[in-house]
């Protein structure tokens, strides 16, 4: 049989062209639609996406890439990895016989309860005493800005195939006439993201129990030509325990499905490297996917094809970038593909022209940008639909090159025009970069003049804060009214003056609200900001905002990353006027408002970054631009400035060999922002979803005066080794702002007492996990009242002691 050439992708964005899924899911949460409508609308979104993919040139579509919330949560739910407390909470404490969730509403509510938490009793309207079940922990999906749920397993976890949505989706796609390929998170990656709270069984023990359920699922998908098993853990450094886990699990799994279907093993976000020799080449796998954007070294340093070409029947080449928005250089991609196919020789191996990873990480299509984005920049960009067209063109041009010469040449012109555009380079920025010493020669140039101990002495004398001072992370609820006013301004319905007046009124109310709550260090609320990164992108040169460039961050939350296309500078102050106004409202109170900036690494990581220079160079440009803003804030009398770095951990390279360099430049870029401020100016930073231990040296080297860190759903093991080493002030988050559940005073107090085993009274701040942007005003009010009460009770108890 002649080898086939196939255009396909590893996955497609879920939200829809106009974020239909977000509106649908949030409509269900708010009671505006019922569960039948939720399922009906989500099914329609899937069908629209399948049709769109085929219409734009795909030969085979993925199914199983859709999710109402998260793909790891879907996998857990499908395999009965559902802690009993969620089932009891959604059935009013009655529980269920075994686990037969035929009642679709109970099933959906349990699913969302695991992601968002569940309120069971108490009066949330009046006293904030509502009790319930906390949501499962969230964690970054490898080094992306997507957050996945962390399933919980223990010694009693009973794996079983209880979900049928994947099988139903596959059958529906086939019935509609599509060639479909079921996509499943592989067992090793799934267990890698699980939190094992059991005391007896290891993850290897769990794998032995889980593998038979995978076999059952694949048997239920009999008739599918291929099954896609995603194992991006293969892009990590894996120790021998993981190698053994992989080999044992997959040998059993592949044996169990032999003859039923073919299995494509998929890795992305990096190269296989030594995992290819240790693991992949030893497995009787039918097909292998290579990430040729972020893992090209597999072909540059090894003879990967030679090791597998006589045993596999298909090879998937991820030549189109699934996590950045630049057009693919199709001519270069064709050269790569041609070289690889020459290595294959006469072997009858199907070639899949594929995305490097799922297109989940890029927006839906460029349709919303037509006529809105600068036309020169627009020609450099591809979103998901455009990337599908690129894959189709690549396949066709490979098969019949002479028929597509004009299109390939047009693509080449568009891609290379970016490299020579006057929009990209700035001589003043390049000159400023030359004045920054290499991190390898003189790191002291990035540091402040005195150490943390001396700065703390000066700041405590100035601020005179109580023990256990309270603050919030930054944003307050972006209500429907706020969003409506912003749209009215953007559409020209109201003037800039009217909009600015409205923002000042909201800021004033936010300050008054915080004073009433009794918070110690205040924020201005960030009502003027759509997003903590997009806002700065609108004010820097070298950035471009999109109109409809939404991507999923977690659950129903979407973000609209700006595009970094050129050298970065700050033409004028961005935040000073409004922060100065907010501080003026505190005259006579002895309290301070924080200046709020997003740090250089987070702006870098949460933007679509240029790929024609190093990440370090781009981050340094951002740091120099932010440095000007910090100094202007200080001149304006702002004594506390927060430089948020929630993405600092996700920026850590997946391989240890690449991490040392990152630690240096990430810390230096942060210090560059605040290096010239006085000792009396207190620099705060905030981090999300961070295993403190992984980046402890980086955090210490950043030398912030106060660190707030998301921690409420994480165990204190994340602070192992911190005691006595980290001496700056710290505020581990006491409650989860991603859940509507109101935290109880006693549970937060208990958390603080645990933290006091690691940190001193003088170090600890009292604060939420993250900003309050996505919560309702009522939820925020009740939660913060309880949080302030925690601070006051702790202060009183330690005064007595």
N, C-alpha and C positions, 0 to 999 in steps of 0.2 A: 504494500500500500504506500502511495506517495505521501511524504511528510507534508503536514498541513501548516499553513501560516495563518495565525489567528490574532485579531486585535481584541484586547480585553483590558479590564482594569481590576485592581484588587478590592475596590470598594468605591462607593459614591456618597457624597454628602447627604445627610438625612433630612435637613430642615425644610427643603423645598425652595423654589425660586423666590418666594415672598415670605419665607419663614412660616409656612403653613403649619408645620409640625409644632413649632413653638406656641403658636396661637391655640392650636388644638389641645395640646397637653395642659397649658395654663388655663384654658377654658374648663377642662375637666377638674383641675384642682380647685378652681373657684366655684364649681357647681353650675357653670353656665351651660355645659353639655353633659350628657349622660355617658355611661360606659359604651353603649352601643354606637353612639355617634363618634366617640373617641376611636374605636376600632375601625369603623367605616371610613372615617377621614384618613386615618393612617394607612389603611389598605389602598385607598385611592392615590395617596402620595407615592407609595411603592410602584403602583402600576404606571403612573405618569413618568416616574424616573426610569423604569424599564424601557418604556417606549422611546423616551428621549435618548437613551444610550444607543439603542439599535438604530434609531433614525440618524444619529450622528456618526455611525460607522462601526460600532462594535459588533463582532461576530458572536461573542459569548458574553453574557451579563452575569455579574455576581448576585447571588441572593443570600440573605443572612447578614448583610452589611447594614441593614436598617435596624433602628432601635428606638423605642419610646423614651429611653433615658441614656443607656450605656451598654456597650457590647459585653463588657465583663460581667455586669449585673445580669444581662440576658443569659449568659452562659451559666452563671451560678443558679439562676432560677430554673433553667431548663434541666439542670442536673440535681435539683432538690437541695442545693446548698443554701438553705433558708433557715436561719436561726428560729427556734420555736417561739421566741418572744414576739416576733413580728406577726406570726400566724395568730397567736392569742390576742394581740392588740387589735387586729383587724376583724376579729370575730367576737369582740366584747368579752374576751377572757374565756370563751367556751372552748377554744381550740377546735381541731378537726380530727376526725377519725383517720389515723394514718396521715396521709397528705393527699387528699383527693379534692383539689380545688376546681370542681366543675362550675362552681358559681363564679362567673367571669368577673363580677365586681370585686368579690373577695380576693380573687387572684391579682387583679390589677392594683387594688389598694395595698395588698401585701408587697407587691413589687415596688410601688412608689414609696411605701413606708420604709423599706430597706434603704432607699436612696435619700429620703428627706426627713425621716423620723416620723413618729406618730404621737399625736396628742390624744390621751385617753380620758382624763378626768380633770376636774378643777374648773375654775372660771377664768379663762384667758381674758374675757372682756373687762373684768374689774380688778382682780388682784394678782394676776400673773402666776397663780398657783397651779396652773395646768401641768399634770404629770403625764408621762408617756414613755416612749422608747426612743432613744437617740438613733440618729441615722448611722449607717455604716461609715467607716472612714473613707475618705477620697485620697487619691494619689495621682501624681502626674503619670501620664502614659509615656513611659520612657523619657525622652528629652523633648517632648512636644508640649504645647500649651493646652492639650486636651487632658481633662481630669477623668479618671475612671474610678468606679467603686471598688473598694477592697473587700472581697467576700470573706466571711468568717467561717473557718472550719475547726472542728474539735474532734475528740476521740469518738464521739457519738454520731458524727455526720454520716448519714445514710444516703449514699449516692444512688440516684434512680432517674430514669428518663421520664420526667413529668411534664415537660413542655413540648408542644408540637408545632410551634409557630414556624420554625425553620422548614420542617417537612411540608407544612401547608403552603408556605411561600414558594417552595420549589415546585410543588405540584401545580400551583396556580400559574407560575411563570411558564411552565411547559405547556399547560392547557392553552395559554394565550399565544403559543407558537414560538416562544423564545428558546434558544439554546442557553441553558442556565447552569451555573456552577455554584453549589452550596459552599459558603464560606464559614469556617468554624475556628474559633480561638483554640489553638492546640492545647493539649493537657499540661505540658510543662510550663508554658507561658501562663496558663490559667492558675496553676498552683503557685507559680512565682509571685502572682499578685494576691494570693490568699493570705490572710492572717491566721496562722495556726495557733489557736489559743488552748489546744489540748496539751496534756502533759505526757502522754504515752506514745502516740503515733507521730512519726516523722512525715515529712512531705513525700518521701519515698513510699512509706506505708499507704498514704492516701492515694498515691498514683496507682498502686496495685489494685485498689478498690475502684478507682475512677475509670481505668482503662476499659473495663468491660462495658461501661455505660457509653463510652465513645463508640465502641464496636456496635452496640445496639442502635445508636443514632445513625451510624453510617449504613447499617443494614436496612434501616427504615427509609434511607435515601437511595435504595437500590434502583437502578435505572439511570442514575446520574453518571455521566461519562467520567467526570472528575469531581473530586472533593478537594477543596482548598483548606489546608490546615496552617494557620498563622502561628509561627513560632519566632517572633522577634527577639526572644531571649538569646537567640543564636548570634545576635550582634553584641552580646556582652562577654566579659571575661568569665568563663565558667570553670569552676574547680572540678576536681575528679568526682566529687559527689554528684554534681549536676550532670557530668558526662555519663556516669553510670545510670542516673535517673533517666536521662534521655534515651540511651540505648535500650535499657530494659523496657521502658514504657512503649517505645515505638516498635521494637521487635514484636512485642505481644500484640499491639494494636494492628500492625500491618499484617501479621499472621491471621488475625481474626477477620480481616476484611478482604483477604486475598481472593481474587476472582470475582468480587462483588462490584468493585469500582476501582478507579485509579486515583492515587493520592498525590497531590502537588504540595510539597513542603515549601513554605514561604517564610523567608526572613526579610526584614527591612529595617531602615534607620542606620544601616551600617553594613560592613563586610562580615562574612563568616570567619575569615582569618583562620586561626588554628582549629576552630570548631568544625571547619569543613573536613579536615583530615581526621580529627578525633571522633566526630559524630556522623556527619552527613554522608561521607563516602562509605561508611560501614553499614548504612541502612539500605534495605531492599525497597527503596522509594521509586515511584514511577516518574516523578517530575520534580524539578527544583527551580525555585525562583531566585534570581539574583537582583539586588538593588544596584544598578549600574550608575546611579547618581551619587549615592553616599557610600557605596561599597565596591567601587570599581577596582580596588586593590586586589580583590579576589582573582582578577584576571591579569593584573599587572605583576603579581609576585608568585603566583602558583599556576600549575597546569590543571586548573579545575576541570576543564572539559575533558581532558584526557582521562581523568580519574572516574568519570561517570558516563561517558558517551556510549559505552557498550551495555549499560544497565538501565538507562532511563528511556522513556518514550517521548518526553517533552521537556523543553527548557523554556522558562519564562524570563524574559529580559526586561527589567524595569528601567526603561530608558527615558521615560517622561517623569519629571520631578513631581511627586505627589504632595509635597509639603511647602513648595514655594511657587511663586506666580509668574516667573519669567518664562517667556517662550522657549521651547526646546530648539536648540540648533540642530535641525533635522539632518543636515549634511554630515555633521560630526557623529550624530547618532547612527546614521546609516553606515558610516565607516566602522564604528564599534561592532554593529550587528554583522556586517560582512566579515570582519576579522574573526568573530566568534563562530560564525557559520563555516568558515574555512577550517577552523579547528575541529569542527564536528565531522567534516569530510563526508563520506558516503553513508554515514549512519542515518537510519530512518528515524529522525527525531523531529517532532513538531516544534515549531518556533512560535512562542507567544510574544507579541509586541504589547508590553504591559506598562502600567504606572509603577514607579519605584515602591510606593506604598499606597494605601487607600487614599482617595481624593478627599476624604473627610476633612483634611487640614487646609483645603483651599476653598474659596467661595464657589457658588453655583455656576454662574455664567457672567459674561461681560455685558449682557444686554442692558443692565441698569446703568452702565458707565457710558454708553454711546451718547455723544452730545454733551456729556458732563465732564469727563476727564480730558485733560490735555491730549490732543490727538497724537502728538509725538510720543508721549509716554504710553498711551493706549496701545500703540503698535508693538510695544515690547512685551506685552502681558498676555498670559493665558490663564483662565480660570478652569473649572472642571469640564464644562462642555467643550471648551476650546482644546483642552488637553486630550479629550476623546477624539476630536477631529485630527489632532496631531498623530495619535496612534494609528488611526485609520489611514492617514496619508503615508506614514512610515511603512506600514505593511504593503500598501499598494505600490509605493515607490520602490520598495525592495523587490517586489515581484516583477514589475514592469517599469524600470527606471526611466526609460525614454518618454513615457507618457506623462510623467510628472516633473520633468525638469524645470518648467516654468514656476511651478509652485514651490519647489525646493529652493530655487534661486531667489524668489520673492521672500521666503522665510529667512534666507541668509542675509539679505539686505536689511531686513527689519532687525534681526538680532545684532548685527555688527554696527548698525547705526547708533545703538545705545553706547557703544564703546567710544565713539567719537563725538557724541553730542555735547554741545556747550552747556547743557543743563546739568551735566554730571559732575564736572570738575570746577572747583573754586580755588583760585590762586591764593587768596588770604587764608583759607582753611588749610591748604597744603603747607603754607609757610608756618602756620601755627603748630602744625604737627611736627615739623622739623625741629622745633624748639623743645619738644618733649623728649627727654633722654630715654634711651632703651631701658626697659625694666631690668635687663641683665647687668647694666653698668651702674645705675644709681637709683635705687628704689626710695631713698630718703627724700627725694624731691617731691614725692607724692604725699608725704606725711604732714600732719599738723605740728605746730611748734613745740607743744608739750604733751606729756603722756596723759592717759585717762585719769590717773590718780589726782593730778594737779587740776585738771579741768573739772573733775567731780567736786573738789573742794570749792572752787570758785562758783560753780553753778548752784550748789546747795546753799551757799551763802546768799546768792541772788534770788533764787526762786522760793526758798523756804517752803518746800512741799511737805505735806504730811507723810507719814509712813503709809505704805500701800497706796500711792497716788493713782488716781483713776484717769483714764483717757480712752478715746476711741481711735480706730485706725485711720479714719479720714472721711469717707463718704457717708452721707445720710440718704434716706430713701428718695429715689428718683420716681416721684409719684406720677400718676397719669397727667396731673395738672402741669408738672414741670416739663414733661415730654411734649405736651401739647403746646406750651408756650415756646419751646425751642423750635418746633415745627412751624409755628406761626411766624417766628422771626426768619427762619431759613426760607420760607415761602414768600417773604415780603409783606405779610399781612400786618405785622407790627414793625415799628422802626427799631434800630439798634438802641436808641435811647430808651424806648419803652421796655425793651428786653433787659437791658442793663439795670433799669430801675426795678424790674421784677426780681432779678437775681439778687439785688441788694436787699430787697424786702425779705426774700427767702433766707438769705444769709443772716439777717438780723433776727428773724424768728428762730433760726437754728441756734444762734448764740444764746438767746433768751431761754430756749428749751434746755440747753445744756446747763445753764446757770441754775435753773429750777431743779434739775436733776441732781445738782451738786457735784458735777464733774470737776476735776482739778485742772487738767490741761485740755483746752478746747480745740475744736476744728471748725472750719467755716462751712463745711457740708458738701462742697464740690458740686453745687447745683449747676454751675456753668459748664461742667464737663460731661460729655457723653460717655467718655471712657478715659481711664487713667493713662493710656498711651496715645489714643487718637487725638486727645486734646493737645498734647505737646507736638504731635506730628503736624497739626494745623498751624503751629506757630514757628516751627523750625523751617529753614530752607532745606532742600534735599529730600523733603517728604511730600507725599501725595496721598490725599484721602480718597476713599471710594464712596460711592453712593449706596451700593448694595453688596459690598464685599464682606458679607457676614459669614463667620465660621463658628462652629459649636465649641464652646469651652467646657461646659458640663451640663447634663440634663437639658433644660430648655434655655439655658443661658447662652447667648451668642455674643460675640465680640466682632468688631470691625477693624482689623489691624490696618494701620497705615502702611504705605509702601515707601521704603527708603530707596530712592533711585540715584541720589547724588550726594555730594559733600554737604555736611550739616553745619549750620550756624544758627545763632539766635539774633535776629535783626533788632528786636526790642523786648522789653520786659513782658512777661506772659502772665504772671500771677500776682505781682507786687501790689497793684492797686486794690484788688479785692481783699487780699490778706491784710493789708494795711487798714482798710475800712473795718474789717472784722475785729482787728486788735483795738481799734479806736472805741468800739462798743464795750470794751472791758475796762475802760478808764475808771480808776477808783476801786476796782475789785481786787487788785493784786494778782489777777490771773492772766494767763498768756494763751494765745492761739498759735497753733502750729502752722508754719508755712508748709505747703504740701507739694512735693515734687516726686516724679517717678524717676528712679535711678537709671543709669546708662545701660546696665545689662538687661534690665526688664524692658526698657524701650526697644532695645535690640532684639530680644527674644520674642516680644509680642508684636513685632512688626514683620512684614515681609521684607527681608533684608536683601540688600544688593549682593550679588555673588561674584563681583569682579574685583573685590579686595577682601582682606582678612576681616574676620569678625572683630578682632582686637582693634584694628584701625577704625572701623565704624564706631565701636563703643567709645574709643578715645575722643572722636569728634563730638559725640553726644555729651560726654563728660565735660569737655571744654565749653560747650554751649550752656550746660546746666550750671557750671561754675559761675558764669556771669549772673545768672538768676539768683543764685545763693547770695552772692555779694550784694546785689541790689536789695534783696530781702533784709539782709543785715543792716544796711544803710537806712532802710525804712523803719528800723526799730523792732524787727521780728527776731526774738531771742531763741525761739525753738523752731527748728526746721527739720521736717521729716523727708528723707530721701528713700522712697520705697524701693525695695529690691525683692519682691515676691518671687521673681523668676530666677534668682541667683542659683538655686539648686538644680533647676531643670536645665540650666545652661551647662552643667557639668558634663563633659564628654563621656560617652558610654564606656570607653576603654580607659583603663588606668594609665596607660602610657601617654595619653593625651591630656590628662587632668592636671599635671603639675604646671604646665604652661598656662592653663586656664585659671588656676588659683591665683597666679601672679598678676595677670593682666586684669582679671575681674576685680580683685582687691584694689589695685592701683587706680583703676578707672573710678571706683567709688570714692577713694580718698582724694582723687583729683578734683572732684566736685566741691569738696568742703575744705580743702587744704589751707585756704587763706583766711578762714573765719577766726574770730577771737576766742579765747578760752571760755568766755561767758556765754557764747552761743552754743546751745545744746543741739547736737545732731542725733536725730532718731532714724532708725530704719525699720522696715517691716518685711518679714519673709513668710511665704506660704508653703504648706505641704513639704516641709523640710525635715529630713532625718538629720538632726543637729550633728550627730557624730560624723556623718559623711563629710561635712563641710566645716567642722569646728575650727580648724586652723584658718580657713578662709574668713570665717566670721570674726575671729579674734583679730586677724590682720586688717580687716576693714576699719576697725578702730572707731566704731560708732559709740556715742555716749549712752544711748538707750536702744535696745533691740526689742521689738515686739514680734512674736512668732506664733504662727498657727499651730495649735497643739491640743485642742480640747478633745479630739477624738483619737489622739495617739497616746500610747502608753509612755510612762516616764523612762522607759528604756532608751528613748530617743535622746535622753540627756546623760546617758552613761559616759563617764569619764569627764564630765563637765565640772563637777564639784572642785572648787579650788583653782580651776584653770581659767574659767571665764569670769572676770571680775567686774565687768561693766554692768549697768542696770539692765534688767530684762523683764519683759512682760509676756510670759507664755499665755496664749489665749485661753480664757476660762469657759467660753461657750461657743457653739457652732452657729455662725450667722447664716449658713447655707440652709438651715432647717427652720421652719416656722415655730418649732417647739420653744417655749419659754424656759430658760434655765432656772433651776431652783437655788435659793440662797444656800441651803445646806450642802448641796452637791458642789457648788463652786467653792465654798469654804473648805470642804474636805480636800478639794483639788489643791488649794493653796497650801494647806498643811502638808500635803505630800511634796509640793514644790520646795517647801522650807527645809526639807531634808537635803536639798541640793544647793539652794541659793540662800543668801542671807536676807534678813528682813529689810536691810538697807537697799538691796538690789531689786526687790520685787515691785513690779507695777501691776495694776489690775486693769484688764482690758479684754475686749472680745477677740475672737480669732482674726477677723478681717473686717473690711468696711461693711456698712449697713445699707448699701445701695439697693440691694434686691429685696429687702424686707419691707413690710408695711410700717407706717408710723406707729401704729398701736403695738406691734411686736417689738419694735425698737424701744419704745417708751417703757414697756413692762420689763424687758430684759435689762435695760440700763438701770432702772430703779433697783432691781435685785442686785445687780453688779455693784452699784454704789453702796448698797446696804452691806454687802460682803466686806467692802473696804472699811466702812465705819466700824463694823463689829470686830473685825480683826485688829484695827487700830486700838479700839477700846480694850480688847482682851490683852493685848501686849503691853498697854500702859499699866494695867493692873499687875501684870507679871513683873 
